[in-house]
Amino acid sequence: MSSLDGRVVAIAGAAGGLGPTVCCRLADAGATIAATDVDQARLDALGSELGLPGERWDGRAVDLLSAEGAASWAASISERFGKVDALVHLVGGWKGGEPLATAPLDDYEWLHDLLVRTLQHATRAFHDAIAHEGGRFVLISSSQAQRPDGTNASYGAAKAAAEAWTLALADSLSESGATANIIVVNAILTPAMRNENPDKAYKLFTSVEDIAEAVAFLLSEGAQKMNGARVELHP
């Protein structure tokens, strides 16, 4: 048996730069994948790429800025597959690069919606479904949350808020036997980036393959005693 055989994993942000590699790694480990993103065409392409049978794949566009949309997504997965074992939150994005004193505060509002509000809606929608022995939640975060620099204040603040929410989720789940953990990177090296600049070292980046391995571990039985942990996956 593979390490995730029979496990139903919901993946938010599945069609982005990181999502396909994570989906592939978890599917190879035996998981059933319930994926969402904002673009149905990208999800359909991902489903074709994975080549999973219908009983192990569901891909549907969901607006996680809508609490009702997130709740409907969670309910549809439980109805179709009978349960949910894990939620992986890959929703990401970045705005920054300007000094703190002059950076537009509208950037923070945008980042808060993208990185925090979607997380809040998703975790609230799935909370009861994953609150069982072996239930799992994983967030991908940034070292900027703990060590923000002056040109990324809004991004660092939003990531810090997302981490705080996840640590509170870990506490909320602790009595149920479920876990919530955080994978921390500096920046993500995608296959597209590697193809565009094959000779670049990317020394401070973490590859999508390494992140996918870490996600698979945190969803496995071997990580049962890890709850509320920040896994530093960067130089």
Secondary structure, 3 states (H helix, E strand, C coil): CCCCCCCEEEEECCCCCCHHHHHHHHHHCCCEEEEEECCHHHHHHHHHHHCCCHHHEEEEECCCCCHHHHHHHHHHHHHHHCCCCEEEECCCCCCCCCCCCCCCCHHHHHHHHHHHHHHHHHHHHHHHHHCCCCCEEEEEEEHHHCCCCCCCHHHHHHHHHHHHHHHHHHHHHHHHCCEEEEEEECCEECHHHHHHCCCCCCCCCEEHHHHHHHHHHHHCHHHCCCCCCEEECCC
